[in-house]
């Protein structure tokens, strides 16, 4: 997960950001609206009309453009609303499990889920985590934790992490197993999440550049 995503997801209410970062789950329009990752949704057939409106109308400031987009969205019957989001349905369980401080405790908590209403969800989520790279999950959780800085800091960290993910992380093996050989049998650096130490996670965030030499050193904001 990129630091840009972490910057945004860290600000999502509750543990939704942590859940999305660790699981890598794909979300739909209703989920995006519920999580605050989107402000509006338009069906595909409405896009041409919006583009025409943006091309022909006069806008004095950015807020006017936003208002035009929202107006176009509100003129359609929107099926995916936040209250129909699977994230909303699972929110109680997400907050209970993914607010825990590390992946080991999260998985153990999912295994202990005693509420029959969420037992299937917890079992499926636990199975997803067991397929993921242990190191990558631990790093993803750390990205969200560190994303409280400025956007410039997050982007610099994003570049550092991208480099380390290929140099000493599981990115190459994931690409091999899922895309190149397609055997779906990745040999992760760590077989178990319990084997990933704090030092292993910290090392992934090491920058090969000093502050004065970093390629994104001039970024502001």
N, C-alpha and C positions, 0 to 999 in steps of 0.2 A: 504494500500500500504506500502511495506517495505521501510526502509531508504536506502537499497541498490538500489532499483529501483529509489527512489527519487534522490540519488546521481547521477545516470545516466541521469534520465529524466530532472533534473534541468539544465543540460548542453545542452539540445536539443534547437535548434534555435527557436526563437519566443516563442509562448505560447503552443507549442505542448506538452511539458512535463506536463504543468499544466492541459491541456485538458485530457491527458491520465490518470493522477493521479486522477482527480475528477470524471471522467465518468467511469473509469475501463473498457473501451471498449477494446474488443479483436481486435488485428490488424493482418494483413496478411503479407506475405513476402515483397510485394512491399512497404507497410507502414513502415516495419522495416528498409528497405534500405533507404527510403526517410527520415526517422527520424534520421538516423545515429545509430540505435540500432543494425544494422548488416552490415557487410562489403561485404558479398557475400551470394549467395543462390544456393543450389544444389537440383535438383529433387531427390526423394527418390531412384530412380534406379541408381543414380550416386554415392551414398554413398559407396557401396562395393568397387568400383574402387578407391575412395579416400583413404579408409582404407588400401587397398593393397599397394598403393603408399607410404603411411606414414609408413607402416611396413617394406617395402623393401628398400626405399631410405635412403641415408646417409645425415644427416643434421648437419652442424657445429654450427649453432646458431638458435635462435628462429625465426629470420626473414626469414630463409630458409623454415621453416615449413609454415609460413604464405604465402610465395610465392607459395608453392606447392598447398595449398588450393585454392588460387586465380586462379592459372593456371588451376586447375581441374574445377573450376566454369566457367571460361571463355571458356572452350572447349565445353560447352553445350549451346544450344539456350535457354536463360533464358526468360521465358514469363513474370514473375512479375518484371517489372522494376520500378524504382522510379517515373517515369513520369505517370505510370498507377495507382498510389496510391490514394485511396480515401482521405487520409490525404492531399495529394497535392491539390486535387480538392477543399477541404474545408479549405485550409490553410488561406485564407484571412479572412474568418469568424471566424476561430479558434483564430487567433491573435487578432481580434477585440473584441471578447467577453471574452476570457479566460485570457487576459492580465490584466483584471480588478482585483482589490485587494482582493475581497472576494466573497463568493458564492452568497450572496444576490444580489450584483451588477451584477454578471455573469448571473443569472437567469433573472433578470429584463431586462438586455440588450438583451438576447435571445428572450424574449417576445416582445421586441420592434423592432425586425429585420424588416427593411423596404425594403430590397433588395429582390425582388421576386425570384431572382436566388438562394438565400440561405434560403428562408422562410421555406421550408419544412424541411431542415436540422436543422434549429434553433428550429422549433417546436418539431421535434423528439428528439433532444438533450435535450431540456428543459423537455420533458416528462421523459427521462432517469434520469435526476437529481432529479425529484420529487419522483422517486421510491427509491432513495438511502437514506441511513442513513444521516440525516443532520450533525450529529456530525462527522461521518466518513469522509464526504466530506470536512468539515472544517479542520479536522486534516490532511487529504491527501494534501490539499493545503499548509498547514503549513510545512509538511514534505519537499515538494519541495523547499519552501522558505529557510528552514534551511539546505538544503543539500549542501551548499557551503563550508562546512568544509572538513576535511580529511576523507578518507574512514574509518579509525579506529573510528573516532567520529560518523560517520553515522551508523556503525555497533553497537556501544554501544547504540546509540539512538534507533536503530531498536529493540534491545532486550527490552529496557525500554518500548517502545511503544507497542510491542507485549503483554507484561504483562498487561499494563493498558487497552488495547483493550478488554481483557477478564475480567479484574477485574471491570472496570467501563465504558467500552465502549459498542458498539452494536454487537461485534463479536458473543457472544453466541446467541443472538436473531436472527441474520442473519442466523446462522447455523440451529437453530430450524425451522425457517420459510421456508428456502430453501431446507434443506437436511433431517431433522428429520421428522417434521410433514408435510412438503411440502404443507402448506396451502397458501404460498406466501402472507401472511398477517403479516409482521413483525410489532411489536409494538416498534418503535424506542424510545429511551430515550427522544428525542425531536421530536415533531410532525412537527415543521416548522424550516427551517434554520434560520429564524429571531429570534428564541428563543435561539440559541446557542451563548453564550457570549465568549468574548476573554478569560475570566478566565476559562471557561469550556475547551477550546482548550489547554490553557497553562497547565492545570492540567493533561492532558493526557500525557504530556512529562515529568512529574515528575519521577525521578528515585528512586526506593526503596533502592538503595545502594549509599553509599558515593563513592567518586572518588577512594579511596584506597581499597574499598571492592568490586568494580564492578567486575563481573565474566570475563569481557573482558578488564580489566584494562591494561593488558600487550600488547594489540594490538598496532602495530606501523604502520605508513603510512597513 
